[in-house]
C-alpha cells in the first residue's frame, strides 16, 4: 500500500527536507481541511524552517481539533521560547509533561527554562547555535545519515581537490541581470554576527537564527535579480521585523527601495500571488505585496476626494465559497468603470489599518461573459 501525503511529508521531515515537506502538504490543502495530523505536520515543518507565524497558524488550527497532544504542545512551547516569552513556553512544556511525564524534550526544556528564565541572552545564544531545536518536537533520526556517511568518505577527497582547482562560485549574484547590488553585499562580519544582541530598541516579530538571517537576505537579493519582487519583499519584511543586526536591517531597507511599484496582472507570477489566507495569517510578512484576488463586490461607494471603495468578498465570485472580506480603496488616478453586479478580479497592494488588512487598488478585470473560466 502506498504512503499517504502526510506519511510522505513526515519522511521528508525526518530527512530534514522541510521545504519539500511544506510544499507537498500545502499542495493538498483542499484534501485535508480539518485534519489534525495535517495541521500538526505543517506546523512542525514550518517551525523547523524558522517561520514562526506559519507554524503558529497551523498549530492553532490543529488545536481546534485536538488539544492534548505532546507534539502540538511542545511545538507551541518552542514558538514562545524562540520569542523569549518564558511564561507561555513554560505552560506548554508543563502541559506536555503532564500528558507524558517521561517526555525527554519537555523535561529538558523545563530544566533549561528553570536555569535561564531571566537570562534572555542565553535564549539568543540557543537560537544562534541552533541548539533550540533540541526543544522542538522530535522528528526522528535522519535515514539518509548512515548512507551518506559512507559516501562522504569516498567523495571528500574529490571535493577537496575540486575546491582547490576551481574557485567556488557565489550562490547569489549581487551583480546580476537586473542590476549591481555589490554595495549591498553582507560583509563577513555581518554574516558572522547577524543576530542583534539588543532587542530593546525595536519591535521584534520574528526570532531568527544566524543562518536563517543570512539565507533570508540572500534570498531577497536572488528574488530581486529574478524580477520576483513579491517574495523579495516578504524576505525583506521578515528581516526588518526580526532580531537581525541593525546593519543588515539597514541594507534590507535599502534593498526594499529598489523594489518595483509597477506591477500589472501580467507581471505578477502565479506562484508569487499570495492567497487571502496567507496574508490574513501574517499581515506584517506580506505588507506591501501585490496580490490578485477574485471575488464579488459589496458596499461600493465614492469618497469626496474622488476615490472609489468597496468590500471584496474574496473567492465569492460564484456565490459558493467565501474566503474572507477585505476593504479596497482605489485612489482617483486608479479608478476604472466597475460593474458591481459582476464578478471581479482586483490587483492591489496589501496594507493594514486598525489591525485589518486592506488593498490599495491598482487595477481591475471583469470577464465579458460575466464569469471567470475555471
C-alpha positions in Angstrom: 0.0 0.0 0.0 1.3 3.4 -0.9 2.1 6.1 1.6 -0.3 8.9 2.3 0.6 12.5 1.7 1.1 13.1 5.4 3.4 10.0 5.7 5.4 11.2 2.7 5.8 14.6 4.3 6.8 13.1 7.6 9.5 11.1 5.8 10.8 14.3 4.1 10.8 16.0 7.5 12.9 13.2 9.0 15.3 13.7 6.1 15.4 17.4 7.1 13.8 18.4 3.8 11.4 20.8 5.4 10.9 23.0 2.3 9.8 20.0 0.2 7.6 18.7 3.0 5.7 22.0 3.4 5.2 22.4 -0.4 3.9 18.9 -0.6 1.4 19.4 2.2 0.3 22.8 1.0 -0.5 21.4 -2.4 -3.0 19.1 -0.8 -4.7 21.7 1.4 -8.1 21.1 -0.1 -8.0 17.4 0.7 -7.1 17.8 4.3 -9.3 20.5 5.7 -10.0 19.9 9.3 -7.3 17.2 9.6 -5.4 17.3 12.9 -2.5 15.3 11.6 -2.2 17.5 8.5 -2.2 20.8 10.5 0.3 19.3 13.0 2.7 18.2 10.3 2.6 21.6 8.6 3.1 23.4 11.9 6.1 21.3 12.9 7.7 21.6 9.4 7.3 25.4 9.4 8.7 25.6 12.9 11.9 23.8 11.7 12.1 26.3 8.8 12.0 29.1 11.3 8.7 30.6 10.1 7.1 31.2 13.5 3.9 32.9 12.1 3.1 30.0 9.7 3.9 27.4 12.4 1.7 29.1 15.0 -1.2 29.4 12.4 -1.2 25.6 11.7 -0.7 24.7 15.3 -3.7 26.8 16.3 -5.8 25.0 13.6 -4.6 21.7 15.0 -5.5 22.8 18.5 -9.1 23.5 17.4 -9.4 19.8 16.6 -7.4 18.3 19.5 -5.6 19.9 22.5 -3.9 17.1 24.4 -1.1 16.1 22.1 2.6 16.2 23.1 3.9 17.2 19.7 1.5 20.1 19.5 2.2 21.3 23.0 6.0 21.0 22.6 5.8 22.8 19.2 3.8 25.7 20.6 6.1 25.9 23.6 9.1 26.1 21.2 7.5 29.1 19.4 7.1 31.0 22.6 10.6 30.0 23.7 12.0 31.4 20.4 10.2 34.6 21.1 11.5 34.9 24.6 8.0 34.5 26.1 9.1 32.3 29.0 5.7 32.3 30.8 3.8 30.8 27.9 6.6 28.5 26.9 6.7 27.1 30.5 3.0 26.5 30.5 3.0 24.5 27.2 6.0 22.4 28.2 4.4 21.7 31.6 1.2 20.5 29.8 3.3 18.2 27.6 4.9 16.8 30.7 1.5 16.2 32.3 0.5 14.1 29.4 3.8 12.3 29.1 5.8 12.5 32.4 8.9 10.9 30.9 9.0 13.1 27.7 12.7 13.9 27.4 12.2 17.1 25.3 9.7 18.6 27.7 11.9 17.7 30.7 15.0 19.2 29.1 13.1 22.3 28.1 11.7 22.8 31.6 15.2 22.4 33.0 16.6 25.0 30.6 13.8 27.4 31.5 14.4 26.9 35.2 18.0 27.8 34.9 17.7 30.7 32.3 14.2 32.2 32.9 15.7 35.6 33.5 18.6 35.4 31.1 17.4 36.4 27.6 20.9 36.3 26.2 21.0 32.5 26.8 17.9 32.1 24.7 19.5 34.2 21.9 22.6 32.0 22.1 20.4 28.9 21.9 18.8 30.2 18.7 22.1 31.4 17.2 23.8 28.0 17.6 20.7 26.0 16.6 20.5 24.2 19.9 17.0 25.5 20.4 15.9 22.7 18.0 16.6 20.3 20.9 13.4 21.6 22.4 11.3 21.2 19.2 9.0 18.2 18.6 11.3 15.2 17.7 11.3 14.1 14.0 13.5 11.1 14.3 16.9 10.1 13.1 17.7 11.2 9.5 17.5 7.9 7.5 19.9 9.4 5.0 22.7 10.0 7.5 24.1 6.4 7.7 24.0 6.0 3.9 25.7 9.4 3.4 28.4 8.7 5.9 29.8 6.0 3.6 29.5 8.2 0.6 31.2 11.2 2.3 34.3 9.2 3.0 34.6 8.3 -0.7 33.8 11.8 -2.0 35.7 14.0 0.4 39.0 13.6 -1.4 37.4 14.5 -4.7 35.5 17.5 -3.3 38.7 18.9 -1.7 40.6 18.5 -4.9 37.9 20.3 -7.0 37.7 23.1 -4.4 41.4 23.7 -4.8 41.3 23.6 -8.6 38.1 25.6 -9.1 37.3 28.9 -7.4 33.8 28.4 -5.8 31.1 30.4 -7.4 28.8 32.6 -5.3 25.3 31.3 -4.7 23.8 34.7 -5.1 24.8 37.1 -7.9 24.8 40.5 -6.4 25.8 41.9 -9.8 23.2 40.2 -11.8 20.8 40.6 -14.7 18.7 43.3 -13.1 21.4 45.4 -11.6 24.5 45.7 -9.5 23.9 45.3 -5.7 27.6 44.8 -4.9 27.4 47.6 -2.4 24.6 45.8 -0.5 26.6 42.6 -0.1 26.9 41.5 3.5 30.4 41.6 4.9 32.0 38.6 6.6 31.5 40.3 10.0 27.8 40.9 9.3 27.3 37.3 8.3 29.0 36.0 11.4 27.2 38.4 13.7 23.8 38.5 12.0 21.8 38.3 15.2 21.3 41.5 17.2 22.1 41.3 20.9 20.0 44.4 21.8 16.3 43.9 21.1 15.1 46.8 23.3 15.0 49.5 20.5 12.6 47.9 18.1 9.6 45.6 18.0 10.6 42.0 17.1 8.1 39.8 15.4 10.4 37.1 14.1 13.2 35.5 16.1 15.7 34.1 13.6 19.0 32.4 14.0 22.2 33.5 12.3 21.9 31.1 9.3 18.3 32.0 8.7 19.0 35.7 8.6 21.9 35.2 6.1 19.7 32.9 4.0 16.8 35.3 4.1 18.9 38.2 2.9 20.5 36.2 0.1 17.0 35.0 -1.0 15.8 38.6 -1.1 18.7 39.6 -3.4 18.1 36.5 -5.6 14.4 37.1 -6.0 15.1 40.8 -6.9 17.5 39.8 -9.6 14.9 37.4 -10.9 12.3 40.2 -11.1 10.2 38.5 -8.4 9.6 41.4 -6.1 6.8 39.9 -4.0 8.9 37.1 -2.5 11.8 39.6 -2.2 9.6 41.9 -0.2 8.5 39.0 2.1 12.1 38.2 2.9 12.8 41.9 3.5 9.8 42.3 5.8 10.9 39.2 7.7 14.4 40.8 8.2 13.2 44.3 9.1 10.8 42.9 11.7 13.2 40.4 13.1 16.2 40.2 15.5 18.6 40.8 12.7 21.5 43.2 13.4 20.9 46.9 12.6 23.4 46.9 9.7 21.6 44.0 8.0 18.2 45.7 8.6 19.6 48.9 7.0 20.8 47.1 3.9 17.4 45.3 3.7 15.7 48.7 3.9 17.9 50.0 1.0 17.1 46.9 -1.0 13.4 47.5 -0.3 13.7 50.9 -2.1 14.7 49.1 -5.3 11.5 47.1 -5.5 9.2 48.0 -8.3 5.9 49.6 -7.9 5.0 49.0 -11.5 3.2 45.6 -11.2 0.4 44.5 -13.5 -1.8 41.4 -13.8 0.6 40.1 -16.4 3.8 40.8 -14.4 2.5 39.1 -11.2 3.6 35.4 -11.4 1.0 32.9 -10.2 3.5 31.4 -7.7 4.1 34.9 -6.2 0.4 35.7 -5.9 -0.3 35.1 -2.2 -3.7 33.8 -1.1 -6.0 35.7 1.2 -5.5 33.0 3.8 -1.7 33.5 3.8 -1.9 37.3 4.0 -4.6 37.3 6.7 -2.4 34.9 8.7 0.6 37.3 8.9 -0.1 40.9 8.0 3.4 42.0 8.7 5.2 39.5 6.5 3.1 40.3 3.4 2.8 44.1 3.9 3.3 45.9 0.6 3.0 42.8 -1.6 0.9 42.9 -4.8 -2.0 40.4 -4.9 -4.6 39.5 -7.4 -7.8 38.3 -5.8 -11.1 37.3 -7.4 -14.5 37.7 -5.8 -17.7 39.7 -5.6 -18.2 43.4 -4.7 -20.2 44.6 -1.7 -20.8 48.1 -0.2 -19.3 50.1 -3.1 -19.1 53.9 -2.7 -17.4 57.1 -3.7 -15.3 59.3 -1.4 -15.2 63.1 -1.5 -11.7 63.1 -3.0 -12.8 61.0 -6.0 -11.6 57.7 -4.6 -13.8 54.6 -5.0 -14.1 52.0 -2.3 -15.7 48.6 -1.8 -15.5 45.4 0.1 -14.2 42.5 -1.9 -15.7 39.2 -1.0 -12.7 37.0 -1.8 -13.5 33.7 -3.5 -17.2 34.5 -3.7 -17.3 35.2 -7.5 -19.6 32.2 -8.0 -21.6 32.8 -4.7 -20.3 29.5 -3.3 -17.2 29.8 -1.2 -16.3 32.9 0.8 -12.6 33.0 1.8 -12.9 36.4 3.5 -13.8 40.0 3.2 -11.3 42.8 2.6 -11.7 46.5 2.2 -10.4 48.0 -1.1 -9.7 51.6 -1.9 -8.9 52.9 -5.4 -7.3 56.3 -5.4 -8.7 58.8 -8.1 -5.8 58.1 -10.5 -6.5 54.3 -10.4 -10.3 54.4 -10.6 -11.9 52.5 -13.5 -15.5 51.8 -14.5 -16.9 48.9 -12.5 -20.0 46.7 -12.9 -20.8 46.0 -9.3 -23.2 43.1 -10.3 -20.5 41.0 -11.9 -17.5 39.1 -10.6 -14.3 41.0 -10.4 -10.5 40.4 -10.1 -8.6 43.1 -8.3 -4.9 43.8 -8.3 -3.9 45.7 -5.2 -1.2 46.3 -2.6 -1.6 44.8 0.8 -1.6 47.2 3.7 -3.1 47.3 7.2 -5.4 49.7 9.1 -6.6 49.1 12.6 -5.2 45.6 12.7 -7.1 44.6 9.5 -5.8 44.2 6.0 -7.0 46.3 3.1 -5.9 46.6 -0.5 -4.7 49.8 -2.2 -6.4 49.0 -5.5 -4.4 49.4 -8.7 -6.3 47.6 -11.5 -9.5 45.6 -12.1 -10.6 42.9 -14.6 -14.1 41.8 -15.2 -14.8 39.0 -17.7 -17.0 39.8 -20.7 -19.0 36.6 -20.2 -19.9 37.6 -16.6 -18.0 34.7 -15.1 -14.4 33.6 -14.8 -13.3 30.5 -16.6 -12.4 27.5 -14.3 
